[in-house]
Amino acid sequence: MDTVEFFYDFLNKIGAPNILAVGIVLIVLWLLISGIRKGLKGGRKDNGPEQDGED
């Protein structure tokens, strides 16, 4: 248990929880921005899988 506590203290000293929180916020913002951009462009119209010669 001493090793776990030492590792937790080490992560707190370098500010890992803050880095993790910033990383999560950046990922969420990137997903939102990419979704909005795709929505403004009209998105990709997908009519299903290609069916070559099955008519």
N, C-alpha and C positions, 0 to 999 in steps of 0.2 A: 504493500500500500504506500510505502514511502516513495517508491518510484513514480507512482501515479500522481501523488501530491506534488512531487518535485516537477514533473512534466507540466502539471496544471499551473504551478507558479511560474514556470518558464514561459508558457504561452501567455500568461497575463502580463509578464514583464515586457514582452515584445509587442504586445497589443494585438494579439491574434484575434480576439473576439471582434475588435473594431475592424480589422482587415476583412474578416469574414462577413460582417454586416455590410461593409461598403461593396464587397464583391457581389453579394446577393442583390443589393439595390441596383448595381450596374447591370446585372443580368436581367432583372425585371424591367428596367428602363429600356434596354436594348430590345427585348421582346415586344414591349408596348410600341416603341417607335417603328420597328419593322412591321408590326401588324397594321399600324395606322398607314404607313406608306403603301403597303400591299392593298389595303382597303381603298385608298385614294386612287390607285392605278386601276382598280376594278378587279384585282385578283386574277388568278389564272383560271380560265373556264375549262374544266376537265369533264369530258363527256364519258368517262369510263375508260376501260382498257381498250387498246387497239385490237380490232378483230380483222385480221388479214385473211381474205378469201373464205370466210365462213358463211357468206350469204347464200 
